[in-house]
Amino acid sequence: MVKKPDRAPPDVPRSHCEFKVFGGLGCRRDGVEVDLGPVRQRIVLAKLLAAGGDAVSLDTIIDGLWDERPPASAANQIHRHVGQIRRIFEPDLDVRETGHYLLPAGTGYRLALATEDSDLAMFRELVRRAREALAGGDVVAGVSAYLTALELGRSPAFIDLPNSALRSPEFVAVERERLAVALAASEAAIANGMAGDVLTPLVSVAAAAPLDEALQACLMRAYVDTGHRAEGVRVFERTRHHLAEELGVDPGPELREAYRELLARGWTPQDEPRPPDAPRPAQLPPPVAGFVRRNDMATALDDQLSDAFSDATIVITALGGMGGIGKTALAVHWAHQIANKFPDGQLFLNLRGLDPDGRVMAPADALATLLASLGEPAALSPQENVDAQAARYRSRLAGRRILILLDNARDSDQVRPLLPASQGCLVIVTSRNRMTSLVTREGARYLQVDRLTGAESRQLLINRLGTRRATVDPDALDKVIALCAGLPLALAIVAARVALNPNLSLSAVLSDVSAPSARLDALSSADPSDDVRSVFSWSYHALDPATARVFRALAAHPGPGISLESAASVAGVGRTLARKLLTELVTANLLNESQPGRYALHDLLRAYAGELLDQDQERPACERRLILHYLHSARAAYATHHRQPAGTVDEPPPDVTPESFDTVPPAADWYARERTALWATIDLAIAHGLERDAAAMVLAASAPGSDAIPAGRAQTLLTVLDTVSEPLIEADLLRTVGEVFAPLPQADEYLRRALSIFEGAGELAGQADVLRNLAVLSSSRGDHDAANAYGERSVGLARQTGRQELLAVSLLTLARARLGSDRLDAGARVADEGLAIAVAEHLDHLKISYAQLIAESSWQLGRLTRAVQVSEWGLAEGVSESNAPRCALAAILARAAFDLGDQVRAERGCQRFENLIADNGFRELIEVSGIEKAEGYRDLVAQVRARLSLSG
């Protein structure tokens, strides 16, 4: 195998990560906020951060993830989460590397971080310094260090994790640590005449612990010492109420003593300021006509509502998504549903973050509008700045329960001055920006608004048009739903066109919507705010030029999934820059990151980007880079199987970033993941007249020996074959065409033409491959003698080449031929030889196939222990793009183990088979083994399952 040269620049620094836990879990990699993945993965990381560099055992992590009995796969799930976390921190990390941050430790893991890279570590270090300074008599330095720590820890840690997770001992300990520090800092500051310095952070921390009498007493004393005695009384009354309501007790000695101190300093009820009468705003716009309830989103929103009634928090819900996805409609609908829970009113403000006129509302203007809605002057003087306005706004909201809907925000900085400080308020923000900073710093709960489902899209059209008119032509209805791709705005435009013209039907507008070149034209409107192209353009024009260029280039990618490397190639930028620019697109909700390093572009956004790409005449260059990307990536995947496809190709140019693979498993994953895009790129190469590149991609389009050419691709192969003039490439293509046409008669013609070319060139490896194909063809026709003869010739030629990987493939074919002719012992011996080679040469893709042959023949020969052992080994060690061999091994394991009397292993085999069947395994089993064989495996498991039930 020719090793591809390392094309990365020398001495590339590793990614630098910074972590936060206070106010919610977050991570910035090289200054950019990153998605930390699903909830359980975030909990794993949170436990490691809470440990502060100490080891966290696997058992501790398992206990924190599963309240009840953990599944058998718990450890494997955690290992997978650890691997994903490592690659979030260091995206270029190989799958087998541990990296620099998350290291193995004993039976678990630990994080290796510098103190300055974690807010929790800095918090603890500042507390250590504060205690040291106070012990040494340096009060100013000690209190200053305490106050800096409290600024970091104003909000509780890990508050974005589920409540069930926050009950874990380590998270409870971190919160107790935060409260203890707040108490110590407050006592030190108050004792040394520095109450004014500690008051603001103390208010935030005390809000999270309304039953902590010591902390509330400190807050009372801080208010008194700063001249806010009435606020101190409110703290006492509020705490007394909480204690009575939640615990059924009266205030304890410490709180009563603080209250006595307050009274001793001369406070009387007349000191209480009388607030002016405040207007009750009711500004929500009317609900959107025809709104369709999204059950998943409604549940997620309702789950957050209870937090708005906690004295410990101000809830901020950020709804993000692409233009036209229905963020405002959802926000307004939900706000109307819950408005009665906010007796002091509702505020609504369109911040014009991405409006066509480009007039983004400045924070000063937004505050002026909100203040006026609350009965306050927009400005007290021409010199009043935004900070002063924001302070008056927060003061006006103090003690009130108000719902605030901030629509169409541009970014977090525009929203931040508009947030209240009053507990019990709910803020709903909609934005095309993901509001990462608001989530990180203010603990906003982010919800991504995705496209409508098919059922929801159908209901929207019915709501808008009525059942009869929407469903009169079910086929047209289904096509409109598919072509509008779940975008509510597109569906609403189609519905409006039909509703405004009584003679127009859905089928009449379908031709407009279906035409690729006119798809967005058909979804246009005279009003820019209701025009799909215009709505997309507002987001696009807000991008910087480099990010906009990548957005346009993505239209050249056939999809559906887009890898980081393929995006880098099609845009002609390096991997590191591509990741940064793709993150910008994700943040702007013009792209979705479906999993780390994998992206998806909405169908209508792809159409819009395609228009821009053609306008700038960039498509030919992007498509050429795309072809080179898949050409070199496919050959790299093929090469991991210790083979090189026929022909040679030039090295990729510097602006193309092919995938690279060190082992078979990631190459197999790539083949499975990229098959659709790879064959679409082959079609593109043919359309560009690049037949040799197309031929090279065809020959590397599946792993050697996998015979995994997609159905319906025969004509593509014949088109490429007609253009090839190099004999060895032609022979390899003929062999591939013969595979596709098997078992039809024309398969023989193609295979024999290939064999003739290889024989004429003295190419032994090519001859061995063709003879192997002829053996498979003969077996499929029931001619077992011919299959054995071809198989023996293939093995003989493979031995002459001295190439062990070729010999292992040929032995696999011969073993199948032997077993197919009921020569079980002979087939098992051949399979044993092949498996030994596969293990010695690390041919992971062949191990599972050999395991299936050996396990099944052992079971048929009555060697049950051997059948069980090999089945378990194959399921654990084998690599395959298809679930078919796994299904077969699971079935054999179930039956052989049951015949041995081992019900535990039999149950395990049944469960594995049933899980694989649920994951498309049976369909793949039929494709590989045929319906009869597949049904036989299923019957085996059904019989074992029935017998286990009877014996249980």
N, C-alpha and C positions, 0 to 999 in steps of 0.2 A: 504494500500500500504506500503510495506516495504521500508523504505528510505535507499538508498545506502550510506554507510559511506563516509565521505569526505576523499578522499585518497591523497589530496594535503598536502604538508608539512606545518607546522604551520608558521604563520607570513611571508607568501610569499609577498615580496615587489611588489608594483604596477609597471607597466611599466614606464620607464622614457623616455619622448619624448623631442626632441630638434627640433626647427623649423627654417627654413631659407626662406627668401623672395627675397633677393638680388641675381640676377643672375638666378632666377627661383625658384619656390615653391618647397620645399623639407622638409622631416621629417625623423629623425633618431630615431628609437625606440630601446632602450637598445643598442645603438651604431650601429645598422644595418639600412640602408636605406630602407624605405617601399614605396610601391606603393600607391599613394593617390587616385587612382580610376579615373573615367571618368571626363571629362572636367567640367561639371556643379558642380560636387562634389568638385573639386579643387577650383572652383570660390567661393563656399560657404565658404570653409576654408580660402581662401585668404581674403575675406571680414572681417572675424572674426579676422584674424591676423592684418590686416590694422587698425582695430579699437583699437588695443592695450589694450584689456581687457574691453573696453566699450561695452555696449549692442548694438547689431545690430538687428533691427526690422525685422520681417518676410516680411513686405512690401518692405523694402530696399533690402533684398535678392532677392525677386521676381523681382523687377525692374531691378536688375543687371543680371538676368538669361534670361529674355525674353524681347527682344527689343520692340515687339508689344504686343498685348493683351495676357496675360498669360492664359494657359489652366485652366479649372476648377480644375484640380488635382494639381495645382502648389504647394499649401501648403503641400499636402500629399507627393509630390515628395521631397520637401525640408526636411520634417521630416524624410523620408527614407534616404536621403543623410546624415543628421545629425547622424542618427543611425549608418550608415556605417562608418562615420568618427570616431565616438566614439569607435567602435570596431576595427578600424585600430590602434587607440592609445592604447587601452586596449583590446586585443583580447579575454580575458576570461570574458569580461563584459556580463552580462545577457541582453537579448533584451530589458527589461523594465528598466534597470538601466541607470542613466545619467553619471556615472563615475566621474573622478576627473578633467577632462580638459574642456569639452564642456558642459556648464551649461545653464539651462533655465534662461532668464532674461526678465522680462516684457512680451512683445509680441514676443520676439525673443530669441536670444542666446548670450552668451559671452564666451570668452576663459579665463580660469584662469591659468596663466602661471607665473613662476618666471622670472625675468628680464633676467637672464643668459640663459634661455631656448629658447629665440627668438632673432635672429640677429637684427630684427627691434627694439625690446625693448632695446637691448643693445646699438644700434645706438642712439636712443633717449636719453638714460641715459648718454651716453658719451657726447652728445651735451649739455645736461643740465650742466654737470660738466665743460665742456669747457667754457661755458658762465659765469658760476659762478666764475671760476678761473680768467678769463680775467677781470671780473668786480671787482675782488679783487686785481688786479694788478699782478697776477702770470702768466706772459706771457708764460713761458716755459711749465707750466702745462696745460694752456688753449690750446695752439697750439698742444701740444702732445695729449690731449684728442680729439681734432678735427681730427687730423691725424689718430688716431685709429678708429674713427667713419668712416672716409672716406675709410679706408681699408676695413671695412665691407661693405660699400655702393658703392664700385667701379662700380658695374654693376647695371642697373635699376632693380627695384623690379618687381616680377611676370612676367618676360618677356616670360615665357613659356605659358602664357594664351593667348587666341585669342585676336586679336586687338580690336574686338568689345567689349570684356569685359574690356580691359584696358582703355576704354573711361569712365568707371564709375567714379563718382566724388571722391570716396575714394582712388582709385588707382592713379588718376591724382594728388590728394593732396600729396600722398606719394612721387611721383616723384618730385613734386615742392619742397617738404620738403628736399629731397636729394640734389637738385640743389642749394637751398638756403644755406644749410649747406656747400656745396662745395665752394660757393662764400664767405661765412663768414670766413671759415677756410683759404682760399687762401689769402684773404685780410689781415687777422691777421698775417699769416706766412710771407707774402711779406713785410708788414709794419715793421716787427721785424727781418728782415734779415734771414729768414728761408725758402726762396723760394725753395732751393734745396730739402728740406724735403717734400714739398707739390707738387712738379712738377709731380711725377709719378702718384699719384692718381688723380690729377687734369686733366691730359691728358685723363684718362679713363672716368671721369665724363663728361668733356667737349665734348667728342666725341658723347655723347648721346643728346647733346643740341646744334647743330650747329648754331641755330638762336638766342641763348641767348648771346647778345652782351656783357653784363656785365661779364659773365663767360669767354667768348673768350678773352676779354680784360685782365682779370686776367691771363689767360694762356699766353698771349703775354708778360705780365710783368714778369711772372715767368721764361719764356725762356730767356728774356733779362738779368734778374738778375743772371742767372746761366751761362751766356756766350754763349747762343745759339740764337743769334739775328736773324740768317737766318731762324730758325724755327719759331720765332715770326712773321717774315714777311709772311711766308707761312700761318700761322694761319689767319692773316689779309686778305690775298688774298683769301683764301678758304672761309672765312666768308663773304667777300664782294660778292663773286660769288653766295653763297647760298642765300643771301638776295636779290640779283638781280633776280635770277632764280625763287625763290619760292614766294617772296613777292613783287618784283618789286620796291624795295627801295634801297637807298644808306646807307652806314654805318652811325650810329647815333653818337652823340657827344662823348660818352664814348669810343667807339672803335676808333674813329678818334684821340682822345686825347692819347690813348695808342700808336697809330702809330706815332704820333708826338714825344712822349717821346723816342721811339725807334730811330727815325731819329736823335734826338738831341744827342744821345749817340754815333754818329759817324758811323752808319752802311752805307755801300755802296754796290751796287750789286756785286762788285768784291769779297765781303766776302763770297758769295755763293759758297760752294764747288761743284766742277764738278764731278758728278758720273761717274765711268768708264762704258764703254759699257757692258751691261749685256746679257748673252746668253738667248735665249728663249727655254726652255726645252719643249719637246713634248713626254712625256714618257708613255702615257696611253697604256696598252696592247690592242691587237685587241679584238673586241667584241666577246662574246661567240657564237659559232655556234648554230643555232636553238633557239636562245633566244626568250622567250615568254614574251610579255609585260604584266605586272601586273597592271591593270588599277588603282586599289586602291592605290598601292604604288607609281605609277607614279604621281598621283594627289597630294599625300602628299608631295612628293619630290619637285614637281614644285611649290607648295605653299610656300616652304621655299626659293626658288631661289631668289625671289625679295628682300629678306632681305640682300642678299650678295652684293647688289648694294647700300646699305644705308651706309652713312658715319658714322653711329652710332654703327656699329656692325661688328664683324667677325663671320660668320656663321659656326658652326660645326654641321655636320649631322652624327650621329652614327647609323649604320645599324647593328642590332643584330639578332641572331637566331642560331638554332642548326647547327651542322656540316652537310654540304651537302644540305642546304636549299636554296642556290643560292644567298648569300649575295654579293660575289665578282662579279658574273655575272650581278646582278642588278646595283651595283655601277659603274662598267665599262661601261655598256650600257648607264646609265644616264649621266656619265661623258662625253662620246662621244657626246651625244645629246646637251650638254650645253657648250662644250669646246670653241666654237667660242665667247662666252660671256666673256672669260678670255684671253685677247689679249697678256698677258705676259707669257702664257704657262701653262703647266700642269706637275706636279710632281707625280710620282708613286713610292711607296716603299712597299715591302712585309716585314712586321715586324716579320714574322715567330713566331707569338705568340704561336701557337699550331702546330708545325711541328713534323713529326715523329722522327727526329734526336734530338729533344729537344734543338736545338741551337737557343734560343730566341735572337733576335737582341737587343743588348744593345743600350741605347740612344746615347752614344758617337759614335758608329758605324753608327747609323741611321743619326745623324747629319753630320758626315763626308761625307756620301753618298749624302745627300741633298745639302750640301755646294759645293761639287764638281760639282753637276748638275747645280749649279748657278754660276759656274766659280770662286769659292773661293777655297783656299787651305783647305784641310781636317782639318789640324791643323797648327796653326802658330808656335807652339813650342811643344816639348814633355810635357811641364808642363801645357799646356792649358787644363782646366777642362771643364766639360759638360756645366756649366753655361756660360762660356766664348764662347764656341761654339754656344750655343743657342742665345746669344746676337748678334754674327756675323750673324747668320742665319736670325734673325728677322730684323736686319739692312739691309741685302741684299734684303729682301722682302718689305722693307718700300716703300710705294708709288706705289707698283705694284699690278696688279690684276691677281692673280694666283690661279689655281685650284690644290688642293693637295689631293691625294687619298692615305690614309694610310691603307693598307690591312692587315688583319689577326693580329690585335693587341691583345696582351695578356690581358692588363688591362689599366686603365686610366694613371697610373704612367709612362708607356712606351710611351704614346702618348703626355703627357703634354709638355715635352721639345721641341716637334716638331711643336707646334702651333705658327702661325705667330702673330704679333701684328698689321699688316697692315690692315687697313680697306679696304673692298672690296674683300678680299680673301675668298675662300670657302674651307673648309676642310671636306672630306668625310672619315669616319673611319668605317671599318668593323671589327667585333669581335664576337666571341662566348660568350664573357662576356658582360653583360648588361651595362657596363661603367657607373655605377651609380655615381661614384665620378666625372666623366667628365660632366655629366648632372647637378650635384649639384653645382659644383664649377665654371665651365666654361660656364654653360648654354647651353650645347650641346642639339640638338633636337634629341631625340631617336626615332627610328622607328623599330618596331619588324617585321622581315621578317618571315612570316608564310608559311605554306605549300601551294602548288598550289591548285587551285580549280579543279574539275573534267574537266571542259572545258579547263582550262589552261594546264592541264596534257595531255589531248588529243592533243592539238595544239603542244605541245613540241614534242610528238612522230611523228606527221605529219611533222613537220619542219625537224626532223632528218631523217625520213624514206621515206618521200613522201606520198602523199595522198593514192595512190593505195595500197602500201604495208602495210601501217599502218591500213587501214580501210577494208582490204579484209575480215577479220573475226571480225565483230563488237563485238561479245560476248567476244572473247579473248582480244580485246582492252580494253573493259570495266573492265574485271577482272584484267588485268595488272595494269590499272590505280588505281583500288581499293587497290590492294595488295602492290603497291609502295607507297601508303598513301601520295601522294602529294609531295614526296621528289624529287626534281629535279635530284639529283645525282643518285638515284635509277632508275629513268626513263631513264636517259642518259646511264646508264650501260646496261639496257635492250636493248635500241635502238642500242647501239654500237655492242652488241652481234649479233643482227639480221642483222645490216648493213654489218658486216664483213663476214657473211656467207649467200650467196645468196639463199641457199636452206633452210635456217632456217626461220620459221615463228614465230609470237608472240605466237600462240597456242602451238608451240613446246617448248618454254621456260617457258610456264605457269606452267607446272607441277613442275618444279624446284622452281619457285617462290612461289607456293602455299604450298609446304610442310613446315609445321612449323619448323621442325628440320633443314631444309636446306634453309630457306628463305634468310638468310644473305649470305650463300654460293652462292646462285644463283645471288646475287648482288655483287659479288666479282670481282676483277680485279688484273692483275699482278702488276699494278702500285699502290702503297699504297695510293697515293693522289686521286685515282679514285676508291677506295674500301670502301664500306659503313662501314664495320666492323672496318677497320683501321681508317677512319675519326672519327668515334665515339670514338675509343680508345684514341685518342689524348686528347679529352676533359675529358674522364674518368680518365686517368692517371694523370691529373693535379689536381684532387681532393685530399683532405686530407683523411686519412683512415676512419674516422667516417662518412664523407659525402658520400664516395664511398660505404660504407656498406648500408646506407639508399637507395642509388640509386639501388643497387642490390636487396634489399628487396622489393622495389616497384613493381618488376616484379611478385611477388606473389599475388598482388592485382588484382582482375579481371577487375577493371575499370567499365565504362569509366572514371567517376570522382573519385577522391581520396580526402577524407576529411583529415584535419590535424590529427584528432584523429585516423582514420584508418591507416594513414601512421605511426603515433607514435607506434601503436600496432604492425603492421606487422614488423617494424624495432626493436621493443623491447626497445624503448627509451621513456623518458618522453615527455610530451606535449611541454614544453618550449624548450628542446633541439631539438625536432623534428622540431619545427618552424624555429629555427636557421639553421639547416642543410638543410631543404627544401628551405629556402631562398638562401642558397649557390648554390643549384642545379638550382634554377630559374635564379640566376645571371649568372651561367655557361651555361644557355640555354639548359640544359638537362631535364628540367621540365618546364611546363607552369602553372602559377597561373591564372586560368580562372576567378576567383573572390576571394575576400579575404577568405582565409582558404580552398579553393577548388583547386585541382591540376589535371593536365592531363599529361599523358606520351604518346609521339608519338608512334605509333604502332611499327615502326622499332627500336626505342630506347628500347621499352619494350622487343622485341625479343633479343636485345643485352644484356640488363640487365638480362634477363632470362638465357642466356648462362653463364654469370658470376656467377649467383646465383647457378646454377647447378654445375659449376666447383668447387665452394667452399663448396658444399654439405650443403648449408644453407636453401634450400627450405622447407624441412619438418618442421623445427622449425618456419619459417616465416608463413607457411600455418596454423600451429596449432594456432599461436597467432591470425591470421586473423579470424579463425573460432570462437575463444573465443570472439574476438572483436564484431563480428556481433551477436553472441548469446546473449551477455549481453546488447548490444545496442538495439537489437530488444525487449528484455524483458523490458528494461527501457522505450522505446517508448510505448509499450503496457500498462505499468503500469500507464501512465499518464491518461488513460481512466478509472481509478479507478477499474481496473481488474488485475488479475494475471493469466497468462496461467497455464495450468495443469503442475504438476511436479515441482521439485526443482532442482537447479543447485548450484554448489560450487561458492564461491566468485572468481572473476577474479584474476589471479596472478599479482604481482606488475609490470610486464613488459607489461601488456595489459592496454590500456587506452580507455574504452568504452565511448560512447556518453552518456550525461546526459540531462534530460529534466525536466523542472519545470512545464510546461503547455502543453496543447494539440497542439497549433499551431506549435511550433518547432518540435514536434513529428510527426505531419502530414507532415510537410515539409520533414523531414528525410525519412519517408516511401516513399514519392513520388520520392525523389532524389536517394535513395539507393536501390530501388526495384530490379534493374538488378543485382547489386553487391551482394545483400542479397541472391537471389536465386542461383546465381553462387556459392556462399559460401556454400549453402545447398548441392549443387551437390558435392562440394569439400569434405564436411564432409562425405557424403555417400561413395565417392571414398576412403577415409581414413578409412572406417569401423567405423566411429563415428556416428552410427545410432541414438543414444539417443540425441546427440547434434543436429543432423539434425532434429529430431522430435521436439525438443524444439524450434528450429528456425522456423519451419513450423507453429507451434501454435502461435508464436508471430510475424509472417511475415506480418500481416496486422492488422489494428485497429479493436477492438471488434465490431462486427456488420457491418463491411464495406463490407464483402463478396468480398474482393479485391484480390483473388488468381489469378495470371496471367493465361491467356489462354494457353493451351498446357502443363500445369503442373500436369495433372491428374496422369501420370505415375510416376512422382517424389513422389507424395503423396502415391500412392500404394506401391512403393518400400519401403518407410519409414514405412508404416503401417505394412508390412510383418515382420518387424524386432522388433516391439515393444511388450514388455511383461507386462508393467504396465497397469492395467485396465483403470484407469482414463485418462491416456495419450492416450491409444488406443481409448477410447470413444470419446475424443476430436478430434482425427485424423479422426475417422469414420464420425463424424459430418462435419468436414472440407471437406472430400472427397464427402459427400452427397451434400454439397454446390456446389462443382465443377461440379458434374454430373447432377445437376438440369437443365432442367426438365425431363431428361431421366428416364426411369423406374428403373434403378439400383440405382438411388438416394434414393428411398424409402427403399431399403434393408439396405444401409449403415446407414441411419438416424434411422431406427428402431432398428438396432443392437446397435447403440450408446445409444438410449433411454433405451434399456433393461439393459445395463451396468450401466447407471446412476441410474436407478430405483433400481437395485440390491444393489448399494452402498448407497442408500438413499441420493444421491447428488441432491438437489433441484435445484440449480443454473444450473447444467448441463442439467437437464430435461427441465427447462424453455428455455434454448438456443435451444435444439433440437426441442421442440414444436414450437418455433418461426421459425426455418428452415422449418418445415413441413407446417406451415401456408403460408410461402413465396412460397413453392413448389406448394401447392394447388392453390394459386392465379394465378401462372403462367400457370396452366392448366385450369383455368376458373371455378374451383370448389370453389365458394365463401362461400358456407355454411361450408365446411370443413375448409377453411382458417379462418373464424370467430371462429369456435369451437376451433381450435388449438391455435389461438391467445388468446382467453379467458383463456384457460388452462395455457398458458405460463404466462399471467399476474397474474393469481391466485398464481402460484408457486413463481413467483418473489416477490409478496407481502409477502409471508411467509418467504422468506429469510431475509427480512428487508433491502435488498441492493438496494438503490435508483437508482444507475446507471443501474443495471440489470432491474429494473422495467421500467425505462425510455426507454430502448431498446425494451422491450416487448410491451410497450404501443405504440411505433412507429409502430411496425408490426401490432398490432390490429387496429390502426387507418387506416393504409393502407388497411387492409382487409375490414373494415367498408365502407370506401370511394369507394373501388373497387366494392362493392355490391350495390352502389348507396344509401347507408344509410348516407347521407351527414351530417345531424345534429348530429347523433350518432358519426360519425367519427370525426367531429369537436370537440365534447366534449372530446373525448379520447385524441385528439391531444393537446387540451388546457391543460389537466392534465399533459401530458408528457412534454410539453414545460415548464410548471411551475417548474417541477422537474429539467429539464435540466438547467434552469436559476439559480435555487437555489443551485444546486450542481456544477455549473460551468462546465457543460458537453458541452463544446463549439462545439464538433464535431457533436452533435445531434441538435443543435439549427437551423442550416440551413435546415435540413431535415424536422423538425417540421414546420418551417416557410413556406416551400414549400407546405406542406399539408394544412395548415391553410389558406394561401393566395389563393390557388386554390379552396378550398371548399367555402371560403367566396365569391370569384368571381362568382362561380357557383350558390350560394345561393342569389346573388344580393347584398351582403354586400360589396359594392365597396370601401367605405372608409377604412373598415377593411382590405380588400385585398391590397390596396395601402400601408397602414401603415406597415403591416406585411412584405410585399415584400421589402420595403426599409429597415426595421429593419434587415431582414435576410441577405440582401446583405451587410449591414454594419457590422453585428456582427458574421455571421456564419463562420465556418471553415470547409473546405472540401478539400480532395486531388484532387477531380475531379471538373471540371467546370460545370458539368451537373446540379446540383441544382441551381447554379447561373444563368445559361441560362434560366431555367424554371421560376425562380423568376423575372428575367428581362422581360420575355415575359408577365407574368401576370401583372407586374407593368405597362407595356406599354398599355395593353388592358384595365385594370381596370381604370387607370388614364384617358384614352381617353373617356371611357364610362361615367366618372364623369365630363368630360369637362375640365380636367386639362391638357392642351396641353404641358405645360412645363415638367411635370412629365412623360407624355407619350413619349415625345421626349427623355428624359433621359433614360427611359426604353429601347427604340429602340436602342439608341447608345450603351448602356451597352450590350445588346444582340448581336449586330453586332460586337462589340469589342471582346466579348467572343468567338463568332463563328470563328473569324479570328485567335484565339489562340487555335485551336483544340477543342473548346467547343462543336461543333455539333457532332463530332465523339464520344466524351465522353457522350453526351446526348443520342445518339443512343445506346451506350453500356449499359447505365443504364436504360433508359426508353423504348427502342425499337424504331424501325424506324417509326412506325405509330404515337406514342406519340411525338417523336422528330419533325416529319414533322408538327404535329398539332401546336406545339409551334412556329415553323418558320412561318407557315401561319398566326398565330395571329399577329406576328410582321409585316409581309408583309402587312397585311390589315391595320394596324394602320399607318404604314409608308405611304401607298398610301393615306389614308384619311388626314393625316397631310399635305401632299403635296398639295392636293386639297384645303384644307382650308387655306393654306398659300398663 
